[in-house]
Amino acid sequence: MYFLTALACAIIAGVLYFLFKDRKALHLDILAIIFGAATLMWLVDCIYSAISGEGFLSFDDPVDGYIALFTVLGGLFLWIILGFILNNKDKKVA
C-alpha cells in the first residue's frame, strides 16, 4: 500500500511540475524528486519482500496505512522546509 501511495504522489508531483514549470518559487521539482526517491525506496522494499517469500504488495496489515500516511506527510514536510530555505536564502536582513 505504501508503495502505491508513494507512486501516486510521485506521479501527481511530476504532473504538477510539468504544468507549473514556470513558477520556480514553488520548487515542485524538489517535491517530484522527494516522492520519486520514496517510490524507489518502497519498490526495493517490495522486491525484497517478494524475494523473501512474502507478497509483493501487502494490504492486510493496518500499519501499512500509517506508513503510507507518514510517507506523504514526511515528503510534504521536507518540501515545505526546503522551500522556505531556498526561497529565503537570497534575502538579506536589513
Backbone hydrogen bonds, N-H to C=O, Kabsch-Sander energy under -0.5 kcal/mol:
donor,donor_aa,acceptor,acceptor_aa,energy
5,T,1,M,-2.1
6,A,2,Y,-2.3
7,L,3,F,-2.4
8,A,4,L,-2.4
9,C,5,T,-2.3
10,A,6,A,-2.4
11,I,7,L,-2.3
12,I,8,A,-2.5
13,A,9,C,-2.7
14,G,10,A,-2.3
15,V,11,I,-2.4
16,L,12,I,-2.5
17,Y,13,A,-2.2
18,F,14,G,-2.1
19,L,15,V,-2.1
20,F,16,L,-2.4
21,K,18,F,-0.5
23,R,20,F,-1.2
24,K,22,D,-1.2
26,L,23,R,-1.2
27,H,24,K,-1.1
30,I,27,H,-0.6
31,L,27,H,-1.3
32,A,28,L,-2.3
33,I,29,D,-2.0
34,I,30,I,-2.6
35,F,31,L,-2.3
36,G,32,A,-2.0
37,A,33,I,-2.5
38,A,34,I,-2.0
39,T,35,F,-2.2
40,L,36,G,-2.2
41,M,37,A,-2.3
42,W,38,A,-2.5
43,L,39,T,-2.2
44,V,40,L,-2.1
45,D,41,M,-1.9
46,C,42,W,-2.4
47,I,43,L,-2.4
48,Y,44,V,-2.4
49,S,45,D,-2.2
50,A,46,C,-2.2
51,I,47,I,-2.3
52,S,48,Y,-2.1
53,G,50,A,-0.9
54,E,49,S,-2.3
64,D,61,D,-1.3
65,G,62,P,-0.7
66,Y,62,P,-0.8
67,I,63,V,-2.2
68,A,64,D,-2.4
69,L,65,G,-2.3
70,F,66,Y,-2.6
71,T,67,I,-2.1
72,V,68,A,-2.1
73,L,69,L,-2.8
74,G,70,F,-2.7
75,G,71,T,-2.1
76,L,72,V,-2.4
77,F,73,L,-2.5
78,L,74,G,-2.4
79,W,75,G,-2.2
80,I,76,L,-2.3
81,I,77,F,-2.4
82,L,78,L,-2.6
83,G,79,W,-2.2
84,F,80,I,-2.3
85,I,81,I,-2.2
86,L,82,L,-2.9
87,N,83,G,-2.3
88,N,84,F,-1.4
89,K,85,I,-0.8
